[in-house]
Amino acid sequence: MTAILIVDDEKSLRDGLSEAVRDLGYQALVAGSGREALSVAATNKPDAVLLDLRMPDMDGLQILSRLRAAANGANVPVAIITAYATAANTIEAMRLGAFDHLTKPIGREDLASLLTRMIRSSVVKSPAADPPDTEENLIGSSPGMREIQKTIGLVADSDATVLITGETGTGKEVVARTIHRVGARSGGPFMALNCAAIPPDLLESELFGHVKGAFTGAILERQGAFREANGGTLFLDEIGDMGLAMQAKILRAIQERVVTPVGGKPQKVDVRIVAATHRDLQQWVKQGRFREDLYYRLNVVPIELQPLRKRTADIPALAEYFLALASSPKKQLTEEATRRLVGHAWPGNVRELRNAMERVAVLCRADIVEEADLNFLSSSAANSVDDGIGDGNLSSAVENLERRLIAEALAESKGNRAEAARRLGIHRQLLHTKAEKYGLGKRKSPP
């Protein structure tokens, strides 16, 4: 039977909690002091501990710290229950690893909910697995992501210039780093420069470098990003925000692989250029805000990253990956929590999802992430692309998503199944089978 250790120096409170714990179907172990609690915990190995804060021999925080230090108690969830909650002892309890910090008296429903969460945390553990690779990876198996992965494989060993487009937070730098890491230039340096983050009057020096004494304050020579990336890859992020004058200089550097440091002489460089932007460069060319010749020089191999709301099939895998990176031991998402993630619109894209998983890893004490742990996600931001993503289990949500993607592909291809299959990255016969399953693309009988 699941055992709950109750530690309180007041017999009446200890007895009251013991009765409530037994009524809820658990075995109640009791201790009236800190030393007794440590002895009982070492002998009986409880599944959870309800711990009073103020006791005569040692306080709850000292007991909590010793339980955490003990090998047999390292993973036992401990909840502090006190009538004397303060900001200081609440913060310290959570810092030391308390599962929760509650004030007395605690109602029966609250106690039942607390114990359910604590027991689930202590019993359900993630399967043993190798720690996730800390190198940022392209996670996802949606049709759009599969095409990007294929493109990267094709261009990695070449020196062709790549232009990555997509909304902010979709992972453009991850794509750039992947191209470098798996390609022929992986042994060389990877230099990333955000063109939008550098003042225009400093950008030339950041890109091409300068010689000593070239201008006031130039007390040392600077290599610049192009020369620092020599033999490797130069990633020019947010290149759409670069001014027209600098665009002309970048164009020459890309075409001729020659840079001229401020105050210096032209020098040859050997770099592979990968650029990225969240701007619509074709529209900016029409408006005269971006050079047409530079656009075509950059757009040799285009890679367009879809926003996360258009590749919701990748959300579960991404969430699990980021959660594994941020939590140790690894936390698990319930099906309800996964559906909540899939249904969110993610205006901040993959970056927002990663931040959300880091937040959960820090604030969710249990090893199981419930839907309630994601209440910080705005319900008003539900996925506007498909409000009916599913009220059942995860498989039904995936089916609804699959149906929508097939319907969109058929609509965009005007009913041409061969073209729709190509867009989705699947075989035509598989598309035919699934279209029949979902009742999509049926040809009308002639009158």
C-alpha beads as a LAMMPS data file, in Angstrom:
LAMMPS data file: protein, C-alpha beads

447 atoms
446 bonds

1 atom types
1 bond types

-500.0 500.0 xlo xhi
-500.0 500.0 ylo yhi
-500.0 500.0 zlo zhi

Masses

1 110.0

Atoms # bond

1 1 1 0.000 0.000 0.000
2 1 1 1.159 3.514 -0.753
3 1 1 2.662 4.998 2.413
4 1 1 2.440 8.654 3.457
5 1 1 4.750 9.920 6.206
6 1 1 3.141 12.653 8.351
7 1 1 5.565 14.718 10.402
8 1 1 4.079 17.114 12.990
9 1 1 4.892 17.717 16.653
10 1 1 1.242 18.476 17.501
11 1 1 -0.521 15.175 18.171
12 1 1 -4.014 16.454 17.343
13 1 1 -2.960 17.710 13.917
14 1 1 -0.918 14.564 13.297
15 1 1 -3.878 12.351 14.190
16 1 1 -6.260 14.395 12.047
17 1 1 -4.038 14.122 8.992
18 1 1 -3.467 10.423 9.615
19 1 1 -7.203 9.750 9.677
20 1 1 -7.753 11.736 6.487
21 1 1 -4.868 9.932 4.739
22 1 1 -6.232 6.513 5.699
23 1 1 -9.738 7.499 4.557
24 1 1 -8.236 8.325 1.166
25 1 1 -6.862 4.792 0.894
26 1 1 -3.233 5.302 1.908
27 1 1 -1.106 3.899 4.721
28 1 1 -0.267 6.559 7.298
29 1 1 3.178 6.659 8.912
30 1 1 3.670 9.225 11.680
31 1 1 6.554 11.023 13.337
32 1 1 6.452 13.645 16.069
33 1 1 9.942 15.076 15.605
34 1 1 12.577 15.641 12.990
35 1 1 14.867 12.855 14.161
36 1 1 11.979 10.410 14.321
37 1 1 10.939 11.443 10.797
38 1 1 14.413 10.703 9.408
39 1 1 14.441 7.330 11.158
40 1 1 10.983 6.349 9.865
41 1 1 11.866 7.505 6.341
42 1 1 15.064 5.460 6.336
43 1 1 13.266 2.329 7.554
44 1 1 9.953 2.472 5.676
45 1 1 10.781 4.441 2.529
46 1 1 7.493 6.363 2.235
47 1 1 6.030 7.344 -1.123
48 1 1 5.341 10.928 0.001
49 1 1 5.931 13.139 3.044
50 1 1 3.677 15.761 4.651
51 1 1 6.033 17.870 6.740
52 1 1 5.323 20.509 9.386
53 1 1 7.600 23.537 9.306
54 1 1 8.019 24.396 12.999
55 1 1 9.198 21.648 15.350
56 1 1 11.332 21.777 18.484
57 1 1 14.394 19.693 17.556
58 1 1 14.836 20.699 13.905
59 1 1 12.582 22.613 11.531
60 1 1 10.947 21.315 8.395
61 1 1 13.513 22.894 6.097
62 1 1 16.353 21.046 7.855
63 1 1 14.434 17.781 7.554
64 1 1 13.698 18.477 3.895
65 1 1 17.370 19.149 3.234
66 1 1 18.416 15.902 4.935
67 1 1 15.782 13.896 3.081
68 1 1 17.073 15.296 -0.177
69 1 1 20.659 14.442 0.797
70 1 1 19.752 10.858 1.774
71 1 1 20.082 8.367 -1.076
72 1 1 16.855 6.628 -0.122
73 1 1 14.846 9.829 -0.061
74 1 1 16.211 11.778 -2.984
75 1 1 13.118 11.244 -5.120
76 1 1 10.406 11.256 -2.420
77 1 1 8.043 14.228 -2.892
78 1 1 7.827 16.358 0.254
79 1 1 5.102 18.930 0.895
80 1 1 5.593 21.553 3.607
81 1 1 2.368 22.263 5.535
82 1 1 2.574 25.158 7.986
83 1 1 0.482 27.724 9.812
84 1 1 3.393 30.165 9.651
85 1 1 4.003 30.672 5.949
86 1 1 6.291 33.558 5.029
87 1 1 7.861 34.658 1.793
88 1 1 11.270 33.555 3.100
89 1 1 10.347 30.017 4.165
90 1 1 8.190 29.486 1.079
91 1 1 11.027 30.460 -1.247
92 1 1 13.580 28.411 0.688
93 1 1 11.326 25.335 0.763
94 1 1 10.812 25.389 -2.989
95 1 1 14.515 26.045 -3.553
96 1 1 15.399 22.988 -1.469
97 1 1 13.108 20.809 -3.563
98 1 1 9.728 20.815 -1.820
99 1 1 6.898 19.509 -3.970
100 1 1 4.575 22.208 -2.627
101 1 1 4.240 24.654 0.280
102 1 1 0.765 24.897 1.828
103 1 1 -0.806 26.681 4.766
104 1 1 -2.842 25.024 7.510
105 1 1 -5.578 24.031 7.717
106 1 1 -5.722 21.984 4.529
107 1 1 -9.133 20.763 3.336
108 1 1 -9.897 17.170 2.447
109 1 1 -10.270 17.878 -1.295
110 1 1 -7.032 19.832 -1.381
111 1 1 -5.279 17.024 0.503
112 1 1 -6.620 14.410 -1.906
113 1 1 -5.472 16.442 -4.914
114 1 1 -2.047 17.048 -3.344
115 1 1 -1.482 13.375 -2.570
116 1 1 -2.619 12.288 -6.041
117 1 1 -0.078 14.599 -7.639
118 1 1 2.683 13.600 -5.231
119 1 1 2.109 9.856 -5.659
120 1 1 2.001 10.159 -9.422
121 1 1 5.292 12.015 -9.255
122 1 1 6.970 9.356 -7.095
123 1 1 5.583 6.290 -8.889
124 1 1 5.536 7.211 -12.590
125 1 1 9.075 7.755 -13.763
126 1 1 10.414 8.367 -17.220
127 1 1 12.057 5.354 -18.826
128 1 1 15.819 5.330 -18.702
129 1 1 17.221 7.003 -21.759
130 1 1 20.351 8.645 -22.988
131 1 1 20.460 12.371 -22.258
132 1 1 19.294 14.423 -25.239
133 1 1 21.879 15.897 -27.545
134 1 1 22.490 19.469 -26.432
135 1 1 23.197 20.436 -30.041
136 1 1 20.117 22.145 -31.467
137 1 1 18.437 19.807 -33.921
138 1 1 15.749 20.028 -36.555
139 1 1 12.969 18.177 -34.773
140 1 1 9.865 17.224 -36.717
141 1 1 8.443 14.851 -39.304
142 1 1 5.732 17.027 -40.847
143 1 1 5.779 17.201 -44.673
144 1 1 7.214 20.727 -44.614
145 1 1 10.006 19.838 -42.206
146 1 1 10.825 16.664 -44.130
147 1 1 11.319 18.720 -47.298
148 1 1 13.636 21.091 -45.444
149 1 1 15.669 18.179 -44.103
150 1 1 15.996 16.783 -47.622
151 1 1 17.081 20.166 -48.983
152 1 1 19.739 20.501 -46.295
153 1 1 21.101 17.090 -47.243
154 1 1 21.337 18.146 -50.875
155 1 1 23.067 21.499 -50.308
156 1 1 25.243 20.761 -47.274
157 1 1 28.387 19.795 -49.180
158 1 1 28.136 22.577 -51.745
159 1 1 29.091 26.222 -51.407
160 1 1 25.770 27.464 -52.779
161 1 1 24.343 30.487 -50.977
162 1 1 21.203 29.707 -48.978
163 1 1 18.392 32.116 -48.092
164 1 1 16.247 31.031 -45.140
165 1 1 12.914 32.799 -44.697
166 1 1 10.230 32.487 -42.073
167 1 1 8.584 34.227 -39.158
168 1 1 10.583 35.209 -36.100
169 1 1 11.189 32.241 -33.835
170 1 1 10.772 29.493 -36.448
171 1 1 14.375 28.290 -36.104
172 1 1 16.246 29.932 -38.965
173 1 1 19.573 29.909 -37.129
174 1 1 19.092 26.236 -36.224
175 1 1 18.756 25.471 -39.944
176 1 1 21.878 27.505 -40.711
177 1 1 23.900 25.730 -38.030
178 1 1 22.665 22.352 -39.251
179 1 1 23.778 23.137 -42.817
180 1 1 27.227 23.969 -41.476
181 1 1 27.438 21.040 -39.051
182 1 1 26.583 18.312 -41.559
183 1 1 28.400 19.841 -44.537
184 1 1 31.872 19.835 -45.947
185 1 1 32.791 23.000 -44.021
186 1 1 31.974 21.566 -40.579
187 1 1 35.644 21.675 -39.638
188 1 1 35.740 25.441 -40.158
189 1 1 34.255 28.234 -38.059
190 1 1 30.578 29.182 -37.954
191 1 1 30.027 32.907 -37.498
192 1 1 26.564 34.362 -36.864
193 1 1 25.871 38.079 -37.229
194 1 1 22.497 39.714 -36.603
195 1 1 22.375 42.593 -39.081
196 1 1 19.394 44.199 -37.318
197 1 1 21.135 44.334 -33.934
198 1 1 24.155 46.392 -35.029
199 1 1 23.982 50.168 -35.611
200 1 1 24.436 51.042 -39.322
201 1 1 27.615 53.034 -38.684
202 1 1 29.260 50.001 -37.034
203 1 1 27.979 47.293 -39.362
204 1 1 30.701 47.716 -41.992
205 1 1 33.427 47.241 -39.395
206 1 1 31.601 44.223 -37.906
207 1 1 31.361 42.630 -41.346
208 1 1 34.633 43.531 -43.025
209 1 1 36.841 44.566 -40.102
210 1 1 39.140 47.587 -39.865
211 1 1 42.813 48.370 -39.546
212 1 1 44.377 50.042 -36.550
213 1 1 43.838 53.802 -36.637
214 1 1 41.208 53.653 -39.390
215 1 1 38.944 55.888 -37.313
216 1 1 38.745 57.432 -33.865
217 1 1 38.710 54.609 -31.315
218 1 1 40.188 51.965 -33.640
219 1 1 43.122 51.210 -31.344
220 1 1 43.377 47.597 -32.513
221 1 1 42.913 45.814 -35.827
222 1 1 39.590 43.948 -36.221
223 1 1 39.162 40.941 -38.475
224 1 1 35.420 41.273 -39.112
225 1 1 32.875 38.484 -39.550
226 1 1 33.842 37.600 -43.127
227 1 1 37.487 36.954 -42.289
228 1 1 36.666 35.285 -38.957
229 1 1 34.461 32.838 -40.880
230 1 1 37.204 32.090 -43.422
231 1 1 37.091 28.405 -44.345
232 1 1 33.674 28.033 -42.771
233 1 1 30.180 29.506 -42.848
234 1 1 28.964 33.066 -42.317
235 1 1 25.341 33.354 -41.194
236 1 1 23.843 36.787 -41.900
237 1 1 20.658 36.899 -39.852
238 1 1 17.935 39.484 -40.564
239 1 1 19.685 40.609 -43.722
240 1 1 16.443 42.268 -44.829
241 1 1 17.032 44.984 -42.229
242 1 1 20.324 46.044 -43.795
243 1 1 20.503 49.500 -45.355
244 1 1 20.810 49.952 -49.140
245 1 1 24.365 51.309 -48.977
246 1 1 25.590 48.284 -47.058
247 1 1 23.646 45.979 -49.372
248 1 1 25.835 47.138 -52.258
249 1 1 28.997 46.283 -50.342
250 1 1 27.656 42.905 -49.276
251 1 1 26.737 42.144 -52.888
252 1 1 30.321 42.706 -54.018
253 1 1 31.709 40.617 -51.169
254 1 1 29.389 37.705 -51.993
255 1 1 30.015 37.884 -55.744
256 1 1 33.793 38.249 -55.628
257 1 1 34.586 36.754 -52.210
258 1 1 36.656 39.867 -51.554
259 1 1 36.301 42.184 -48.546
260 1 1 37.879 45.539 -47.884
261 1 1 38.500 46.354 -44.204
262 1 1 37.821 49.952 -43.201
263 1 1 41.074 51.797 -43.913
264 1 1 42.669 48.681 -45.451
265 1 1 43.174 46.861 -48.736
266 1 1 40.939 44.238 -50.423
267 1 1 41.458 40.698 -49.186
268 1 1 40.239 37.359 -50.499
269 1 1 37.983 35.266 -48.281
270 1 1 36.666 31.714 -48.547
271 1 1 33.256 31.610 -46.895
272 1 1 29.916 29.986 -47.462
273 1 1 27.029 32.474 -47.065
274 1 1 23.764 31.545 -45.380
275 1 1 21.358 34.449 -44.952
276 1 1 18.008 34.694 -43.190
277 1 1 15.160 37.147 -42.824
278 1 1 11.579 37.354 -41.617
279 1 1 10.877 40.033 -44.244
280 1 1 9.113 39.459 -47.549
281 1 1 12.121 40.356 -49.694
282 1 1 10.235 40.117 -52.976
283 1 1 7.820 42.759 -51.719
284 1 1 10.672 44.861 -50.412
285 1 1 12.372 44.700 -53.806
286 1 1 9.198 46.094 -55.391
287 1 1 9.160 48.884 -52.809
288 1 1 12.809 49.744 -53.469
289 1 1 13.872 48.770 -49.940
290 1 1 16.026 45.823 -50.993
291 1 1 18.346 45.475 -53.973
292 1 1 17.003 43.129 -56.631
293 1 1 20.483 41.955 -57.637
294 1 1 21.332 41.115 -54.032
295 1 1 18.052 39.246 -53.624
296 1 1 18.827 36.984 -56.581
297 1 1 22.420 36.540 -55.401
298 1 1 21.144 35.348 -52.002
299 1 1 18.179 33.325 -53.201
300 1 1 20.213 30.558 -54.864
301 1 1 18.789 27.866 -52.589
302 1 1 15.646 29.102 -50.824
303 1 1 14.441 27.419 -47.622
304 1 1 11.117 28.572 -46.223
305 1 1 10.288 27.667 -42.630
306 1 1 6.595 27.327 -41.878
307 1 1 5.234 28.857 -38.669
308 1 1 4.559 26.329 -35.930
309 1 1 0.783 26.773 -36.247
310 1 1 1.034 25.289 -39.766
311 1 1 3.024 22.237 -38.693
312 1 1 1.236 21.266 -35.505
313 1 1 2.142 17.606 -36.041
314 1 1 5.682 18.541 -34.948
315 1 1 4.598 20.111 -31.646
316 1 1 4.557 16.935 -29.477
317 1 1 8.060 15.879 -30.544
318 1 1 9.431 19.407 -30.127
319 1 1 7.834 19.766 -26.693
320 1 1 9.260 16.463 -25.476
321 1 1 12.702 17.380 -26.821
322 1 1 12.772 20.792 -25.140
323 1 1 11.358 19.349 -21.908
324 1 1 14.099 16.720 -21.855
325 1 1 16.737 19.420 -22.365
326 1 1 15.355 21.540 -19.537
327 1 1 14.479 18.904 -16.901
328 1 1 16.406 16.242 -15.039
329 1 1 15.014 13.708 -14.465
330 1 1 12.989 13.969 -17.635
331 1 1 9.366 15.020 -17.179
332 1 1 6.498 13.474 -19.130
333 1 1 3.525 15.166 -20.786
334 1 1 0.058 13.722 -20.316
335 1 1 -2.181 13.329 -23.381
336 1 1 -4.311 16.229 -22.123
337 1 1 -1.234 18.440 -21.815
338 1 1 -0.115 17.447 -25.303
339 1 1 -3.511 18.352 -26.740
340 1 1 -3.285 21.716 -25.005
341 1 1 0.071 22.341 -26.668
342 1 1 -1.190 21.254 -30.095
343 1 1 -4.212 23.538 -29.762
344 1 1 -2.210 26.653 -28.915
345 1 1 -1.526 29.101 -31.761
346 1 1 2.153 29.708 -30.831
347 1 1 2.553 33.257 -32.188
348 1 1 6.184 33.101 -31.022
349 1 1 6.705 29.825 -32.907
350 1 1 9.358 27.301 -31.827
351 1 1 11.090 29.851 -29.592
352 1 1 7.875 30.344 -27.613
353 1 1 7.393 26.574 -27.284
354 1 1 10.935 26.141 -25.978
355 1 1 10.424 28.915 -23.443
356 1 1 7.152 27.302 -22.344
357 1 1 8.852 23.949 -21.751
358 1 1 11.658 25.599 -19.799
359 1 1 9.018 27.317 -17.662
360 1 1 7.240 24.005 -17.024
361 1 1 10.528 22.292 -16.163
362 1 1 11.204 24.891 -13.484
363 1 1 7.712 25.430 -12.029
364 1 1 6.212 21.919 -12.285
365 1 1 7.624 19.936 -9.376
366 1 1 6.048 16.636 -10.453
367 1 1 7.557 14.332 -13.060
368 1 1 4.215 14.414 -14.879
369 1 1 3.137 17.614 -16.649
370 1 1 -0.640 17.982 -16.445
371 1 1 -2.846 20.195 -18.598
372 1 1 -3.302 22.509 -15.591
373 1 1 0.455 23.150 -15.589
374 1 1 -0.020 24.856 -18.971
375 1 1 -2.709 27.298 -17.864
376 1 1 -0.327 30.146 -18.578
377 1 1 -0.952 29.516 -22.289
378 1 1 -3.700 31.893 -23.334
379 1 1 -6.912 30.041 -24.111
380 1 1 -7.826 32.857 -26.479
381 1 1 -4.822 31.930 -28.589
382 1 1 -6.311 28.592 -29.529
383 1 1 -5.298 27.458 -32.959
384 1 1 -7.381 29.542 -35.334
385 1 1 -6.458 27.281 -38.232
386 1 1 -8.527 24.431 -36.814
387 1 1 -10.832 24.903 -33.846
388 1 1 -11.911 21.263 -34.073
389 1 1 -8.538 19.707 -33.580
390 1 1 -10.110 17.139 -31.294
391 1 1 -11.694 16.697 -27.915
392 1 1 -10.689 13.047 -27.569
393 1 1 -7.318 11.414 -27.342
394 1 1 -4.129 12.343 -29.159
395 1 1 -4.739 9.987 -32.091
396 1 1 -8.022 11.718 -32.909
397 1 1 -6.287 15.092 -32.826
398 1 1 -3.677 13.800 -35.272
399 1 1 -6.411 12.465 -37.565
400 1 1 -8.144 15.864 -37.572
401 1 1 -4.848 17.530 -38.409
402 1 1 -4.112 15.014 -41.178
403 1 1 -7.564 15.550 -42.668
404 1 1 -7.090 19.329 -42.688
405 1 1 -3.651 19.142 -44.333
406 1 1 -4.932 16.821 -47.067
407 1 1 -7.960 19.049 -47.655
408 1 1 -5.696 22.119 -47.969
409 1 1 -3.337 20.340 -50.382
410 1 1 -6.237 19.200 -52.583
411 1 1 -7.700 22.708 -52.587
412 1 1 -4.361 24.315 -53.476
413 1 1 -3.797 21.805 -56.281
414 1 1 -7.399 22.241 -57.523
415 1 1 -8.173 18.581 -56.978
416 1 1 -5.061 17.239 -58.743
417 1 1 -4.129 14.322 -56.497
418 1 1 -0.680 13.827 -57.987
419 1 1 0.177 17.461 -57.255
420 1 1 -1.404 17.269 -53.787
421 1 1 0.649 14.166 -52.982
422 1 1 3.803 15.969 -54.110
423 1 1 3.007 18.942 -51.868
424 1 1 2.450 16.648 -48.895
425 1 1 5.536 14.563 -49.596
426 1 1 3.649 11.254 -49.723
427 1 1 2.930 8.636 -52.373
428 1 1 -0.094 9.238 -54.596
429 1 1 -1.698 5.908 -53.629
430 1 1 -1.387 6.772 -49.922
431 1 1 -3.051 10.112 -50.576
432 1 1 -5.851 8.345 -52.482
433 1 1 -6.427 5.942 -49.566
434 1 1 -6.514 8.704 -46.962
435 1 1 -8.692 10.981 -49.107
436 1 1 -11.220 8.157 -49.441
437 1 1 -11.027 7.532 -45.689
438 1 1 -11.843 11.174 -44.902
439 1 1 -14.293 11.648 -47.785
440 1 1 -12.143 14.291 -49.438
441 1 1 -11.788 15.170 -53.101
442 1 1 -14.719 13.090 -54.306
443 1 1 -15.606 13.766 -57.897
444 1 1 -19.203 14.756 -58.482
445 1 1 -21.265 12.484 -60.685
446 1 1 -22.468 14.086 -63.922
447 1 1 -26.150 15.058 -63.877

Bonds

1 1 1 2
2 1 2 3
3 1 3 4
4 1 4 5
5 1 5 6
6 1 6 7
7 1 7 8
8 1 8 9
9 1 9 10
10 1 10 11
11 1 11 12
12 1 12 13
13 1 13 14
14 1 14 15
15 1 15 16
16 1 16 17
17 1 17 18
18 1 18 19
19 1 19 20
20 1 20 21
21 1 21 22
22 1 22 23
23 1 23 24
24 1 24 25
25 1 25 26
26 1 26 27
27 1 27 28
28 1 28 29
29 1 29 30
30 1 30 31
31 1 31 32
32 1 32 33
33 1 33 34
34 1 34 35
35 1 35 36
36 1 36 37
37 1 37 38
38 1 38 39
39 1 39 40
40 1 40 41
41 1 41 42
42 1 42 43
43 1 43 44
44 1 44 45
45 1 45 46
46 1 46 47
47 1 47 48
48 1 48 49
49 1 49 50
50 1 50 51
51 1 51 52
52 1 52 53
53 1 53 54
54 1 54 55
55 1 55 56
56 1 56 57
57 1 57 58
58 1 58 59
59 1 59 60
60 1 60 61
61 1 61 62
62 1 62 63
63 1 63 64
64 1 64 65
65 1 65 66
66 1 66 67
67 1 67 68
68 1 68 69
69 1 69 70
70 1 70 71
71 1 71 72
72 1 72 73
73 1 73 74
74 1 74 75
75 1 75 76
76 1 76 77
77 1 77 78
78 1 78 79
79 1 79 80
80 1 80 81
81 1 81 82
82 1 82 83
83 1 83 84
84 1 84 85
85 1 85 86
86 1 86 87
87 1 87 88
88 1 88 89
89 1 89 90
90 1 90 91
91 1 91 92
92 1 92 93
93 1 93 94
94 1 94 95
95 1 95 96
96 1 96 97
97 1 97 98
98 1 98 99
99 1 99 100
100 1 100 101
101 1 101 102
102 1 102 103
103 1 103 104
104 1 104 105
105 1 105 106
106 1 106 107
107 1 107 108
108 1 108 109
109 1 109 110
110 1 110 111
111 1 111 112
112 1 112 113
113 1 113 114
114 1 114 115
115 1 115 116
116 1 116 117
117 1 117 118
118 1 118 119
119 1 119 120
120 1 120 121
121 1 121 122
122 1 122 123
123 1 123 124
124 1 124 125
125 1 125 126
126 1 126 127
127 1 127 128
128 1 128 129
129 1 129 130
130 1 130 131
131 1 131 132
132 1 132 133
133 1 133 134
134 1 134 135
135 1 135 136
136 1 136 137
137 1 137 138
138 1 138 139
139 1 139 140
140 1 140 141
141 1 141 142
142 1 142 143
143 1 143 144
144 1 144 145
145 1 145 146
146 1 146 147
147 1 147 148
148 1 148 149
149 1 149 150
150 1 150 151
151 1 151 152
152 1 152 153
153 1 153 154
154 1 154 155
155 1 155 156
156 1 156 157
157 1 157 158
158 1 158 159
159 1 159 160
160 1 160 161
161 1 161 162
162 1 162 163
163 1 163 164
164 1 164 165
165 1 165 166
166 1 166 167
167 1 167 168
168 1 168 169
169 1 169 170
170 1 170 171
171 1 171 172
172 1 172 173
173 1 173 174
174 1 174 175
175 1 175 176
176 1 176 177
177 1 177 178
178 1 178 179
179 1 179 180
180 1 180 181
181 1 181 182
182 1 182 183
183 1 183 184
184 1 184 185
185 1 185 186
186 1 186 187
187 1 187 188
188 1 188 189
189 1 189 190
190 1 190 191
191 1 191 192
192 1 192 193
193 1 193 194
194 1 194 195
195 1 195 196
196 1 196 197
197 1 197 198
198 1 198 199
199 1 199 200
200 1 200 201
201 1 201 202
202 1 202 203
203 1 203 204
204 1 204 205
205 1 205 206
206 1 206 207
207 1 207 208
208 1 208 209
209 1 209 210
210 1 210 211
211 1 211 212
212 1 212 213
213 1 213 214
214 1 214 215
215 1 215 216
216 1 216 217
217 1 217 218
218 1 218 219
219 1 219 220
220 1 220 221
221 1 221 222
222 1 222 223
223 1 223 224
224 1 224 225
225 1 225 226
226 1 226 227
227 1 227 228
228 1 228 229
229 1 229 230
230 1 230 231
231 1 231 232
232 1 232 233
233 1 233 234
234 1 234 235
235 1 235 236
236 1 236 237
237 1 237 238
238 1 238 239
239 1 239 240
240 1 240 241
241 1 241 242
242 1 242 243
243 1 243 244
244 1 244 245
245 1 245 246
246 1 246 247
247 1 247 248
248 1 248 249
249 1 249 250
250 1 250 251
251 1 251 252
252 1 252 253
253 1 253 254
254 1 254 255
255 1 255 256
256 1 256 257
257 1 257 258
258 1 258 259
259 1 259 260
260 1 260 261
261 1 261 262
262 1 262 263
263 1 263 264
264 1 264 265
265 1 265 266
266 1 266 267
267 1 267 268
268 1 268 269
269 1 269 270
270 1 270 271
271 1 271 272
272 1 272 273
273 1 273 274
274 1 274 275
275 1 275 276
276 1 276 277
277 1 277 278
278 1 278 279
279 1 279 280
280 1 280 281
281 1 281 282
282 1 282 283
283 1 283 284
284 1 284 285
285 1 285 286
286 1 286 287
287 1 287 288
288 1 288 289
289 1 289 290
290 1 290 291
291 1 291 292
292 1 292 293
293 1 293 294
294 1 294 295
295 1 295 296
296 1 296 297
297 1 297 298
298 1 298 299
299 1 299 300
300 1 300 301
301 1 301 302
302 1 302 303
303 1 303 304
304 1 304 305
305 1 305 306
306 1 306 307
307 1 307 308
308 1 308 309
309 1 309 310
310 1 310 311
311 1 311 312
312 1 312 313
313 1 313 314
314 1 314 315
315 1 315 316
316 1 316 317
317 1 317 318
318 1 318 319
319 1 319 320
320 1 320 321
321 1 321 322
322 1 322 323
323 1 323 324
324 1 324 325
325 1 325 326
326 1 326 327
327 1 327 328
328 1 328 329
329 1 329 330
330 1 330 331
331 1 331 332
332 1 332 333
333 1 333 334
334 1 334 335
335 1 335 336
336 1 336 337
337 1 337 338
338 1 338 339
339 1 339 340
340 1 340 341
341 1 341 342
342 1 342 343
343 1 343 344
344 1 344 345
345 1 345 346
346 1 346 347
347 1 347 348
348 1 348 349
349 1 349 350
350 1 350 351
351 1 351 352
352 1 352 353
353 1 353 354
354 1 354 355
355 1 355 356
356 1 356 357
357 1 357 358
358 1 358 359
359 1 359 360
360 1 360 361
361 1 361 362
362 1 362 363
363 1 363 364
364 1 364 365
365 1 365 366
366 1 366 367
367 1 367 368
368 1 368 369
369 1 369 370
370 1 370 371
371 1 371 372
372 1 372 373
373 1 373 374
374 1 374 375
375 1 375 376
376 1 376 377
377 1 377 378
378 1 378 379
379 1 379 380
380 1 380 381
381 1 381 382
382 1 382 383
383 1 383 384
384 1 384 385
385 1 385 386
386 1 386 387
387 1 387 388
388 1 388 389
389 1 389 390
390 1 390 391
391 1 391 392
392 1 392 393
393 1 393 394
394 1 394 395
395 1 395 396
396 1 396 397
397 1 397 398
398 1 398 399
399 1 399 400
400 1 400 401
401 1 401 402
402 1 402 403
403 1 403 404
404 1 404 405
405 1 405 406
406 1 406 407
407 1 407 408
408 1 408 409
409 1 409 410
410 1 410 411
411 1 411 412
412 1 412 413
413 1 413 414
414 1 414 415
415 1 415 416
416 1 416 417
417 1 417 418
418 1 418 419
419 1 419 420
420 1 420 421
421 1 421 422
422 1 422 423
423 1 423 424
424 1 424 425
425 1 425 426
426 1 426 427
427 1 427 428
428 1 428 429
429 1 429 430
430 1 430 431
431 1 431 432
432 1 432 433
433 1 433 434
434 1 434 435
435 1 435 436
436 1 436 437
437 1 437 438
438 1 438 439
439 1 439 440
440 1 440 441
441 1 441 442
442 1 442 443
443 1 443 444
444 1 444 445
445 1 445 446
446 1 446 447
